[in-house]
């Protein structure tokens, strides 16, 4: 029984670690796109991640709206995303 619990815990740990790595890759892809001024790609990734309640990408999305990078400048939309990031 003890070995079974240990195996389950290892499986859960591996699942969490792999999902964290995927998120880190997505975040890096979005930041790379933003740096290349490929705002369309950055926006798409940030929106997808932000809708999953990830504070860093919500803040990044707010920044895009605040600066008008790849989207029409919209302070109200920027504030919305900054506030959501603050809650997460």
SULRA-V614255 format. One record per backbone hydrogen bond with DSSP energy under -0.5 kcal/mol. NH is the residue of the N-H (numbers start at 1). CO is the residue of the C=O. E is the energy in kcal/mol with one decimal. If there is no record, write none. Layout:
nh=NH co=CO e=E
nh=NH co=CO e=E
//
This chain:
nh=5 co=1 e=-2.0
nh=6 co=2 e=-2.0
nh=7 co=3 e=-2.3
nh=8 co=4 e=-2.2
nh=9 co=5 e=-2.6
nh=10 co=6 e=-2.2
nh=11 co=7 e=-2.2
nh=12 co=8 e=-2.5
nh=13 co=9 e=-2.4
nh=14 co=10 e=-2.4
nh=15 co=11 e=-2.1
nh=16 co=12 e=-2.4
nh=17 co=13 e=-2.4
nh=18 co=14 e=-2.3
nh=19 co=15 e=-2.0
nh=20 co=16 e=-2.0
nh=21 co=17 e=-2.0
nh=22 co=18 e=-2.0
nh=23 co=19 e=-2.1
nh=24 co=20 e=-2.3
nh=25 co=21 e=-2.2
nh=26 co=22 e=-2.3
nh=27 co=23 e=-2.7
nh=28 co=24 e=-2.5
nh=29 co=25 e=-2.7
nh=30 co=26 e=-2.4
nh=31 co=27 e=-2.4
nh=32 co=28 e=-2.7
nh=33 co=29 e=-2.3
nh=34 co=30 e=-2.4
nh=35 co=31 e=-2.5
nh=36 co=32 e=-1.8
nh=37 co=34 e=-1.4
nh=38 co=33 e=-3.1
nh=39 co=37 e=-1.4
nh=42 co=38 e=-2.2
nh=43 co=39 e=-3.0
nh=44 co=40 e=-2.0
nh=45 co=41 e=-2.4
nh=46 co=42 e=-3.1
nh=47 co=43 e=-2.8
nh=48 co=44 e=-2.0
nh=49 co=45 e=-2.6
nh=50 co=46 e=-3.3
nh=51 co=47 e=-2.3
nh=52 co=49 e=-1.0
nh=53 co=50 e=-1.8
nh=54 co=49 e=-1.0
nh=55 co=53 e=-0.7
nh=58 co=54 e=-2.1
nh=59 co=55 e=-2.6
nh=60 co=56 e=-2.1
nh=61 co=57 e=-2.5
nh=62 co=58 e=-2.3
nh=63 co=59 e=-2.2
nh=64 co=60 e=-2.0
nh=65 co=61 e=-2.0
nh=66 co=62 e=-2.5
nh=67 co=63 e=-2.7
nh=68 co=64 e=-1.5
nh=69 co=64 e=-2.1
nh=70 co=68 e=-0.9
nh=74 co=65 e=-1.9
nh=78 co=74 e=-2.2
nh=79 co=75 e=-2.7
nh=80 co=76 e=-2.1
nh=81 co=77 e=-2.0
nh=82 co=78 e=-2.6
nh=83 co=79 e=-2.7
nh=84 co=80 e=-2.0
nh=85 co=81 e=-2.3
nh=86 co=82 e=-1.8
nh=87 co=83 e=-1.5
nh=88 co=84 e=-1.2
//
